[in-house]
Amino acid sequence: MSKLKELKSELSVELDSILKYWSEHTVDNQNGGFIGQIDFNDHLIAYAEKGSVLNARILWSFSASYQFTKNEEHKKIATRAFEFLSKHFYDAEFGGLFWSINADKTPKDTKNQIYALAFAIYGLSEYYVISKEEKALKIAINLYLQIERHSYDSINGGYLEAFTREWKPIADLRLSEKDANEKKTMNTHLHIVEAYANLLKVWKNKKLQNVIVALLQTIEKHFINTETGHLRLFFNEEWIEKPDVISYGHDIEAAWLLMQCAEISEDKNLITNYKKHAIQMAEVTQEGLDADGGLWYELDSENNELIAEKHWWVQAEALIGFYNAYQLTDNEKYLDLVLKNWDFIKKHILDKENGEWFWGVYRDYTLIEKDKAGFWKCPYHNSRACLELIQRIKD
């Protein structure tokens, strides 16, 4: 068996394993929807708050996977995620999305974090593909319109991070505690365009297509540092950068994902440009590769200090980003990086006993003892890596 056929076969097995874990361990039969948190030791935190991003990512993962697996159980999980999101996270009164709800389904954090709205659009549009559920498409379109109405900066361009439930300004814009409290971020722009491109595939709207083109131009202008090939992460309203870390995971994720969005936009100039960006970003991401094939998390470039952790999602995006570069260039070195990274994942990231992927490892390969499932630990990155490569590797 060739290396690529073997890789494809192993990824198919791993996709089944990931989906099995989420199907068997995260369905919340007591409170509805999905368990809000499962800790490092696979203990269920029964009354943990439930995050909208996790729910939306489960919705996307099972909707996308069903198209490949044709497993009706996967479609059932997707439907469960859709129904829970539409009933309990979607804010019909103000047209937004609650960031989190309590285990009893009452709203907890009601802010409109645009990142979360984007993931809801991403999941809902993917669910529409397998269900043709008009309500899913309607909510996705409504969320898109709300982002355009409230988050788009008509003066300076780009999108603002967060608002109150009533769409008023909010003091704390941060996605997480580690982020800078700035009004415009690479991460949110990346996932808005990802969501919009997915919506365009099922809702052929010319205005939306034009918005995607403009958004990709904004990302190219402000977030991609063409001198270094790395991403700029944080800006204020007037596009004054607040220098931060080099995020190797985001670099390699953006490399392939933005190219895919450009292709969906059908803008020839953007397609050409983003293919070049994809290769450059894959090239510079190698700065963060360790000898074992694992990709480090971040570099504090100001102090030249490595954040010496290898996170699960960073490895998943490396698989796709380097394989994408291999497809673009036919350069075997990128394929070697994919195979070496997959070996690292198998050795250090897969939980062979309980299923799913560990959060990551430190420099000495001790495990990072963070959630197996939670606000940020989800089946999206790793199931998508499996799906992308399974579909890209031709028999």
C-alpha positions in Angstrom: 0.0 0.0 0.0 1.4 3.4 -0.9 2.0 6.0 1.8 -0.9 8.1 0.7 -3.4 5.2 0.6 -2.2 4.1 4.0 -2.7 7.7 5.3 -6.2 7.9 3.8 -7.1 4.6 5.3 -5.9 5.6 8.8 -7.6 9.0 8.6 -10.9 7.2 7.7 -10.6 5.0 10.8 -9.7 8.1 12.9 -12.7 10.1 11.7 -15.0 7.2 12.8 -13.2 7.2 16.2 -13.7 10.9 16.7 -17.3 10.8 15.8 -17.9 7.8 18.0 -16.4 9.6 21.0 -18.7 12.6 20.5 -21.7 10.5 19.8 -21.2 8.2 22.8 -19.8 10.6 25.5 -21.2 14.1 24.9 -24.9 13.7 24.3 -26.6 15.3 27.4 -29.7 13.1 28.0 -30.4 14.9 31.2 -30.4 18.6 30.2 -30.6 18.4 26.4 -28.1 19.2 23.7 -24.5 18.2 24.6 -22.4 18.1 27.8 -20.7 21.5 28.3 -17.5 20.0 29.6 -15.6 16.8 29.9 -12.3 17.1 31.7 -8.9 15.7 31.0 -9.8 12.5 32.9 -12.9 12.0 30.8 -15.1 13.0 33.8 -18.4 14.6 32.7 -19.1 18.0 34.3 -22.9 17.5 34.4 -23.9 21.1 35.1 -21.2 22.9 33.2 -22.4 25.9 31.1 -22.8 25.1 27.4 -21.0 27.2 24.8 -22.5 28.2 21.5 -19.2 27.7 19.6 -19.0 24.1 20.8 -22.6 23.4 19.7 -22.1 25.0 16.3 -18.9 23.1 15.7 -20.6 19.8 16.6 -23.3 20.8 14.1 -20.7 21.4 11.4 -18.7 18.3 12.1 -21.5 15.8 12.0 -23.2 17.5 9.1 -20.0 17.5 7.0 -19.1 14.0 8.1 -22.5 12.6 7.2 -21.9 13.5 3.6 -18.9 11.2 3.6 -20.0 8.4 6.1 -23.7 8.2 5.2 -24.2 7.0 8.7 -27.7 7.9 9.9 -26.5 8.2 13.5 -24.2 11.1 12.4 -27.2 12.8 10.8 -29.2 12.4 14.0 -26.4 14.1 16.1 -26.3 16.9 13.5 -30.1 17.3 13.8 -29.8 17.3 17.6 -27.2 20.1 17.4 -29.4 22.1 15.0 -32.5 21.8 17.1 -30.6 22.8 20.3 -28.9 25.7 18.7 -32.0 27.1 17.1 -34.1 26.7 20.3 -31.7 27.7 23.0 -28.7 29.6 21.6 -30.4 31.6 18.8 -31.8 34.8 20.2 -35.0 35.4 18.3 -35.8 38.6 20.1 -32.6 40.5 19.1 -31.5 38.3 16.2 -28.1 37.3 17.7 -26.6 34.3 19.5 -26.0 33.7 23.2 -22.3 33.1 23.9 -23.3 30.5 26.6 -26.3 29.1 28.4 -26.7 27.3 31.7 -27.2 23.6 31.9 -30.9 24.2 32.5 -31.0 26.0 29.1 -31.4 29.5 30.5 -29.2 32.2 29.0 -25.9 32.8 30.8 -23.6 35.1 28.8 -25.8 36.9 26.3 -23.1 38.9 24.5 -23.0 38.8 20.7 -19.5 37.6 20.0 -19.2 37.8 16.2 -16.9 34.8 16.1 -19.7 32.7 17.6 -22.3 34.0 15.1 -19.8 33.0 12.3 -19.5 29.5 13.6 -23.3 29.2 13.8 -23.6 30.3 10.1 -20.9 27.7 9.2 -22.7 24.9 11.0 -26.2 25.9 9.9 -25.2 26.1 6.2 -23.5 22.7 6.4 -26.6 21.2 8.0 -28.8 22.7 5.3 -26.8 20.6 2.8 -27.8 17.3 4.4 -31.3 18.3 5.6 -32.7 21.0 3.3 -34.2 22.4 6.5 -35.3 25.9 5.5 -35.2 27.1 9.1 -31.5 26.4 9.3 -30.9 28.4 6.2 -33.1 31.2 7.4 -31.3 31.5 10.7 -27.9 31.4 8.9 -29.0 34.3 6.6 -30.4 36.2 9.5 -27.1 36.0 11.4 -25.2 37.1 8.3 -27.5 40.1 8.0 -27.0 41.0 11.6 -23.2 40.8 11.3 -23.4 43.1 8.3 -25.8 45.5 10.1 -24.0 45.8 13.4 -20.4 44.5 13.1 -19.3 45.8 9.7 -17.2 49.0 10.1 -18.6 51.2 7.2 -15.9 53.9 7.9 -12.7 51.9 8.1 -13.7 48.5 6.8 -13.5 45.2 8.5 -15.6 43.8 11.4 -15.8 44.7 15.1 -15.5 41.9 17.6 -18.5 41.9 20.0 -21.6 43.6 21.3 -24.2 43.3 24.0 -27.3 41.2 23.5 -29.0 44.4 22.3 -26.2 45.2 19.9 -24.7 48.0 22.0 -21.0 48.6 22.4 -19.3 46.3 25.0 -16.2 47.0 27.0 -14.7 43.5 27.0 -14.3 42.4 23.3 -12.0 39.5 23.9 -12.7 36.0 22.6 -10.7 34.5 25.5 -8.6 35.7 28.4 -5.4 35.2 26.4 -6.4 37.6 23.6 -5.8 41.4 23.4 -8.9 43.5 24.0 -8.9 45.0 20.5 -11.8 45.8 18.2 -10.6 43.9 15.1 -8.9 40.5 15.1 -7.5 38.1 12.5 -9.2 35.2 14.1 -12.7 36.6 13.8 -12.2 37.8 10.2 -10.9 34.4 9.3 -14.0 32.7 10.6 -16.4 35.2 9.2 -15.1 34.6 5.7 -15.1 30.8 6.3 -18.7 31.0 7.4 -19.8 33.4 4.5 -18.1 31.1 1.9 -19.9 28.1 3.3 -23.2 30.0 3.2 -22.6 31.1 -0.4 -22.4 27.4 -1.4 -26.0 26.9 -0.5 -27.4 30.4 -1.0 -26.2 31.9 -4.3 -26.6 35.6 -3.4 -24.6 38.1 -5.4 -24.4 40.6 -2.5 -22.9 37.9 -0.3 -20.4 37.0 -3.0 -19.3 40.6 -3.2 -19.0 40.8 0.6 -16.7 37.8 0.6 -14.5 39.3 -2.1 -14.2 42.6 -0.1 -13.5 40.6 3.1 -10.7 38.6 1.4 -9.2 41.9 0.1 -9.4 43.3 3.7 -7.7 40.3 5.1 -5.0 40.4 2.4 -4.4 44.1 3.1 -4.3 44.1 6.9 -3.8 40.6 8.3 -1.3 39.0 6.0 2.2 40.2 6.4 3.6 39.5 2.9 7.1 40.3 4.1 7.2 37.6 6.7 4.4 35.4 5.5 2.9 35.4 9.0 -0.4 36.8 10.2 -1.0 40.0 12.0 -3.4 39.3 14.8 -4.8 42.4 16.5 -5.8 45.9 15.4 -7.8 48.8 16.7 -10.7 50.4 14.9 -8.4 52.5 12.6 -6.2 49.5 11.7 -3.4 50.4 14.0 -1.7 47.1 14.8 -1.1 45.9 18.3 1.9 43.5 17.8 1.4 40.1 19.4 2.7 36.5 19.0 3.3 34.5 15.8 0.5 31.9 15.8 1.8 28.9 13.8 -1.6 27.2 14.0 -3.4 30.2 12.6 -0.8 30.7 9.9 -1.2 27.2 8.5 -5.0 27.2 9.0 -5.3 30.4 7.1 -3.0 29.2 4.4 -5.4 26.6 3.0 -8.7 28.0 4.3 -8.4 31.5 2.8 -7.4 29.9 -0.5 -10.6 27.7 -0.4 -12.7 30.8 0.4 -11.1 32.6 -2.6 -12.0 29.7 -4.9 -15.6 29.8 -3.6 -15.7 33.6 -4.3 -14.8 32.9 -7.9 -12.7 36.0 -8.1 -9.7 35.1 -10.3 -7.3 37.7 -8.9 -8.0 36.6 -5.4 -7.6 32.9 -6.3 -4.2 33.7 -7.8 -3.1 35.8 -4.8 -4.3 33.3 -2.2 -2.6 30.4 -3.9 0.7 32.4 -3.5 -0.2 33.2 0.1 -0.9 29.5 0.8 2.5 28.5 -0.4 4.3 31.3 1.4 2.5 30.7 4.7 3.1 27.0 4.5 6.8 27.7 3.9 7.2 30.1 6.9 5.1 27.9 9.2 8.0 25.4 9.0 9.8 27.7 11.4 7.5 26.3 14.1 8.1 22.6 13.3 9.9 20.5 15.8 12.2 17.6 14.7 9.5 15.2 15.8 7.0 16.5 13.2 4.9 18.4 15.7 4.0 22.0 15.2 4.6 24.4 18.2 1.7 26.6 19.3 3.1 30.1 19.3 6.2 32.3 19.3 6.6 35.4 21.4 8.5 37.2 18.7 9.3 40.3 20.8 11.2 38.1 23.3 12.0 35.3 20.8 10.4 33.0 23.3 8.7 29.8 22.2 5.4 28.9 23.8 6.6 25.3 24.0 3.3 23.5 23.6 1.9 21.4 20.8 -1.9 21.7 20.7 -4.3 19.3 19.0 -5.9 21.8 16.7 -2.5 23.2 15.5 -1.5 19.7 14.3 -4.9 19.1 12.6 -4.5 22.4 10.6 -0.9 21.5 9.8 -2.1 18.3 8.1 -4.4 20.2 5.7 -2.1 23.2 5.2 0.9 21.2 4.3 -1.1 18.8 2.1 -2.6 21.8 0.3 0.9 23.1 -0.4 1.9 19.7 -1.7 -1.1 19.8 -4.1 -0.2 23.3 -5.3 3.5 22.6 -5.8 4.0 18.8 -6.2 6.9 19.3 -3.9 7.4 16.1 -1.9 8.8 17.9 1.1 5.3 19.1 2.0 4.0 15.5 1.8 6.9 14.4 4.1 5.8 17.1 6.6 2.2 15.8 6.5 3.3 12.2 7.1 5.7 13.2 9.8 3.0 15.3 11.5 0.5 12.5 11.4 3.1 10.2 13.0 3.5 12.8 15.8 -0.3 12.9 16.2 -0.6 9.1 16.4 2.2 8.9 18.9 1.4 11.8 21.2 -2.0 13.4 20.6 -4.5 10.5 20.0 -6.1 9.1 23.2 -5.9 5.5 22.2 -7.6 4.3 25.4 -10.6 6.6 25.6 -10.9 8.1 22.2 -10.6 11.7 20.9 -7.4 13.8 20.9 -5.6 15.1 24.0 -5.4 18.9 24.2 -1.6 18.6 23.5 1.8 18.0 25.0 4.6 20.1 26.5 8.2 20.1 25.4 8.9 17.0 27.4 5.8 15.2 26.0 3.9 15.3 29.3 0.2 15.8 28.5 -1.5 19.2 28.8 -4.2 18.4 31.3 -7.1 20.4 29.8 -10.6 19.5 28.6 -11.4 16.6 26.3 -14.6 18.5 25.4 -15.5 22.1 26.3 -15.8 25.7 25.1 -12.7 25.3 22.9 -12.3 21.6 22.7 -14.4 20.3 19.9 -14.6 17.9 17.0 -14.2 20.6 14.3 -10.5 20.8 13.7 -9.6 17.1 13.8 -12.7 15.8 12.0 -12.2 18.5 9.3 -8.5 17.4 8.9 -9.6 13.9 8.3 -12.4 14.8 5.9 -10.2 17.2 3.9 -7.4 14.8 3.4 -9.7 11.8 2.7 -11.3 13.8 -0.1 -8.0 15.3 -1.4 -6.1 12.0 -1.6 -7.1 10.4 -4.8 -7.3 6.6 -5.0 
